[in-house]
Amino acid sequence: MFDTLSKVLAPPHRAGIPFIAGAAIAALVLGLFSQTLMWLGLALALFCAYFFRDPARTTPARPGLLVAPADGRVVSVVQAVPPVELGLGPEPRWRVAIFLSVLDVHVNRSPADATVTRIAYHPGKFLNAAEDKASDDNERNGLALMMADGRTLGVVQIAGLIARRIVCEVKEGELLAAGQRFGLIRFGSRTDLYLPEGVEPLVAEGQIMIGAETVIADLASAEPRRLGVVR
């Protein structure tokens, strides 16, 4: 019970503080005119506090593990060419797409110990992020990462139908630790992870991811791609 409450009542990410404070101030002002409007404003402030929650996570520390860059549901596991602006080459590699609903934690985290070699923003549409074409058509911000062994991977933050603001808090050349926070997307979105070439994903469509904790791939394993069974 305490563990559940600690996750729900986790401190907010700093990017959410203006939204929480704004809603709280609006509630106080509206309270001068209507008690109903005041409660609505307080409800909005509580929702913002919940949406921007940023709980601590325990990241598996064994070298070679790639962890989920976001909370949410895996909506597709396919081979795809990474966005050209990331400079990861023209060859298809496994892409794991994670859809974040408004109820998920929206903080994005690094999937591995890696250096940010490129950050590229691409303008686009605001289609439903659960749709496969969102990877190509929607507004996005991508990070190309290089691990110590020279292998590369990509993480792409994708705006959704409601999300209109992508926040990236790292810079090119920065060294990230696995599970380290690097940004967030506001109000419903999607995060795509492009695995290193030749690496098989160990998750299946429909699985629920916990950012920085769920293992998506193991660089030291030769296990083939896993298939999910709905029961």
Secondary structure, DSSP 8 states (H G I E B T S, - for coil): -HHHHHHHT--B-GGGHHHHHHHHHHHHHHTTT-HHHHHHHHHHHHHHHHHTB--------STTEEE-SSSEEEEEEEEE---GGG---SS-EEEEEEEE-TTS--EEE-SSSEEEEEEEEE--B---TTSTTHHHHB-EEEEEEE-TTS-EEEEEEEE-SS---EEE---TT-EE-TT-EEEEESSSEEEEEE--TT------TT-EE-TTTSEEEETT-----------
